[in-house]
Amino acid sequence: MVWRKFISGIIITAAVFSIACSGKKEGKHDAHQGHEITSDQWKEMDDFHMVMAEAFHPYKDSSNLGPAKQNATSLKAAAETWSQAPLPSKFEGDDEIKFKLDQLKADATKFEEVAKAGDDKAVGESLTKLHDLFHEIQESWYGGHGEEEH
């Protein structure tokens, strides 16, 4: 009899929890970012982020600039696509974001040139500058609650 009450309690608790959670806004949790992703995503930012992560982490973690040099053209292309894409509704009329995206495009173009020249110190500095600007834009998207590192 005690076991039946215990099992019934667990079933009722699970049912209540399930009902309570089903009313939440649909979205997915991005563990990498620590943010709720809603239907109003910024695909171009995510695309740039994927290339930036491939380029920047080997440099940050072990001073390996090979992947950054290999991804220089992809970073430039992703920055161009991002800067030319329509802004999400959150940023409509936001001249500062437009300016930063144009600057990101210019910095990515410069990074590609520096990466081709091959001077490791200059490549690292240019990559870091590009990465930091990316994070400024990303933090604006997440409402100032940006991550410290990606």
Buried (B, 14 or more C-beta within 10 A) or exposed (E): EEEEEEEEEEEEEEEEEEEEEEEEEEEEEEEEBEBEEEEEBBEBBBBBBEBBBBBBBBBBEEEEBEBBBEBBBBBBBBBBBBBEBEBBEEBEEBEEBEEBBEBBBBBBBBBBEBBEEEEEEBBBEBBBBBBEBBBBBBEBBEEEEBEEEB
